[in-house]
């Protein structure tokens, strides 16, 4: 044997002994949840790179687009870009107790959440809707976000109308997506608490805290305008009604991310039916019995 062959058989440096491979928390998840988590991370990576796709958050894009199109149509019909009149808002579907309870124009409960008092009102609501919608679609799905927006917005408009009726303000005019946006916040506060979500608890707690702060700060601002006149009237009852409607919608839900598809869809259908039933009963109460005068 020559020197070269001996070196091959007895190497000067023995190979390293590696410790057994450790399973990460992600690897211990069921295969379905691993796939969902990888899809969410891939989506976040594409967002950070600036890519855009209708498939990411179709309900959020649709709702923002609908609100913007209604505003553009209003401006095109010579409605003020900054401060529309009450008559102009009523023409475009504003919420009003007299028109709904006396004239039977119940469609205003829905149309009012797509009408805004000027560009700044629209911009602030759409910024909130964009952020909460993108956060909510992986948890509720596109139909869930769309349903939460419509049902929570209707709940806010109904409570606002009830408060106006109670305080004999039948001529009050209310518009805006803020009640629906508060509904999305309420739903997210419930869903981000779920232990099914395949995400680190600290990250979930941070997201949930962000949504809670958003709701709390806007409630404080809204009620603060009742104490300190600033020239802007914020409909706090619409905010409160939307927030409660969103919480009610989310209570029977499980997050889409981390749950079996069949269970998620069944619970979402039940949530839609339950909130619809509650809103119909509340609307019937307002029209037949009325709020305590």
VENZIQUI-V348241 format. One record per backbone hydrogen bond with DSSP energy under -1.0 kcal/mol. CO is the residue of the C=O (numbers start at 0). NH is the residue of the N-H. Records with the same first field share a line. If there is no record, write none. Layout:
CO = NH  NH
//
This chain:
1 = 5
2 = 6
3 = 7
4 = 8
5 = 9
23 = 27
25 = 28
29 = 33
30 = 34
31 = 35
32 = 36
33 = 37
34 = 38
35 = 39
36 = 40
37 = 41
38 = 42
39 = 43
40 = 44
41 = 45
42 = 46
43 = 47
44 = 48
45 = 50
46 = 49
52 = 55
56 = 60
57 = 61
58 = 62
59 = 63
60 = 64
61 = 65
62 = 66
63 = 67
64 = 68
65 = 69
66 = 70
67 = 71
68 = 72
69 = 73
70 = 74
71 = 75
72 = 76
73 = 78
74 = 77
80 = 118
84 = 88
85 = 89
86 = 90
87 = 91
88 = 93
89 = 92
94 = 173
95 = 99
96 = 100
97 = 101  102
98 = 104
103 = 105
104 = 107
105 = 108
106 = 109  110
107 = 111
109 = 112
110 = 113
111 = 114  175
115 = 117
117 = 121
118 = 122
119 = 123
120 = 124
121 = 125
122 = 126
123 = 127
124 = 128
125 = 129
126 = 130
127 = 131
128 = 132
129 = 133
130 = 134
131 = 135
132 = 136
135 = 139
136 = 140
138 = 255
140 = 144
141 = 145
142 = 146
143 = 147
144 = 148
145 = 149
146 = 150
147 = 151
148 = 152
149 = 153
150 = 154
151 = 155
152 = 156
153 = 157
154 = 158
155 = 159
156 = 160
157 = 161
158 = 162
159 = 163
160 = 164
161 = 165
162 = 166
163 = 168
164 = 167
168 = 171
169 = 97
173 = 94
176 = 180
177 = 181
178 = 182
179 = 183
180 = 184
181 = 185
182 = 186
183 = 187
184 = 188
185 = 189
186 = 190
187 = 191
189 = 192
190 = 193
196 = 198
199 = 203
200 = 204
201 = 205
202 = 206
203 = 207
204 = 208
205 = 209
206 = 210
207 = 211
208 = 212
209 = 213
210 = 214
211 = 215
212 = 216
213 = 217
214 = 218
215 = 219
216 = 220
217 = 221
218 = 222
219 = 223
220 = 224
223 = 227
233 = 235
234 = 238
235 = 239
236 = 240
237 = 241
238 = 242
239 = 243
240 = 244
241 = 245
242 = 246
243 = 247
244 = 248
245 = 249
246 = 250
249 = 252
255 = 258
259 = 263
260 = 264
261 = 265
262 = 266
263 = 267
264 = 268
265 = 269
266 = 270
267 = 271
268 = 272
269 = 273
270 = 274
271 = 275
272 = 276
273 = 277
274 = 278
275 = 279
276 = 280
277 = 281
278 = 282
279 = 283
280 = 284
281 = 285
282 = 286
283 = 287
284 = 288  289
//
